[in-house]
Structures are given as C-alpha cells and as structure tokens.
Amino acid sequence: MSVTNEQPSLLLVDDDATFCGVLCRALEKRGFMVTTAHSVEQAVPLAQASPPEYAVVDLKMSGASGLALVQALHELDPATRIVVLTGYASIVTAVEAIKLGATQYLSKPANADEIVAAFGHSASADAPLSAQPPSVERLEWEHIQRVLQEYQGNISATARALNMHRRTLQRKLSKRPCSEN
C-alpha cells in the first residue's frame, strides 16, 4: 500500500551536497516526501511548481541568501512551515528570518529530530527572554553582524563604519560566534 501522496512535502535547500543527502534520507525516514535543491536559484522554480508544506533552508549559500528563499516561500504559501539552518547563528539574522516568514531558526549542527520538532514551534514575539543577559563578546558579535548586514556583506565598508581595521574585522568574523551567554 502506497502512502506517497499522503506524505507531507518538504523542500530541503543546502549547498552542502553531503549534508543535504544525509538529512534528506533522515527526513524521508520520518515520513516526509523530500525534494532537494542546492541553491536558492534551484529551489524557487521547484517551489513555484509545487509549493511545499515544509521547508528546511540553509542561510548561507553560494548565490542568493537563504533569507531570499524564506521570503519567496512565504509569499507563495504563508502556511509553509520553514526552518532556517545556519552555521553562523546571530540574533539579527534570526529576527530577520522570522520577520520574513520562518517558523524557527536553528544552529548547525541540527539533527532531523530537532528539525521536525522545530516545525511544531510557532514564531512569537512573546517568547520569554533569558534571565541571563548575553556576554559582551556575544553583543559585539551581534553588533558586527548587524552592521555587516547593513553594508550587504562588504567587509571594507563595515570596518570603516565600525572604526575598525579591516583585518581585525576579518579575524573576528572568521571565529565562530560565541555562546549566547
């Protein structure tokens, strides 16, 4: 007995082909009918042809940003549950992703169970705030990310705006973000 047409559709977009393949198989085992793409440019026509019920989108890919895909998916079908994955988590991009229509925002590495659980969460501005304030290092990282986004990723312009040497900024950006507290 085939249940293929009863399986929820899921669009998985990540430029890391190995990670994409492993996650695709794991999500198929959890009952999803998965379609994969490795760029925003590949994903948009797939979504237009058949808007998915669920989507997992990598934030940083070659070509357009995953945020552009989040917006496009949300415009196609506001009911699509979208989880954004990133290896470079920041509050700024998380807020932007939620504003554009993402359901949840997860830092890599995230496993299939965490992603499926994230589909069940609702993005909310009423989410409780942490009792522990972020560290100075975390605040600096967030500020740098916000200014970098304002300058569309231009390192030199961002360094000038921050009154920082370009190499110093590049060194800070090459480090993984510090933990939230």
QUINORWO-V156643 format. One record per helix or strand of 2 or more residues. SS is the DSSP state (A for helix, B for strand). FROM is the first residue (numbers start at 1). TO is the last residue. If there is no record, write none. Layout:
# QUINORWO-V156643
ss:from:to
SS:FROM:TO
SS:FROM:TO
This chain:
# QUINORWO-V156643
ss:from:to
A:4:6
B:8:13
A:17:29
B:32:37
A:40:49
B:54:58
A:66:76
B:81:86
A:91:100
B:104:107
A:112:119
A:136:150
A:155:162
A:166:174
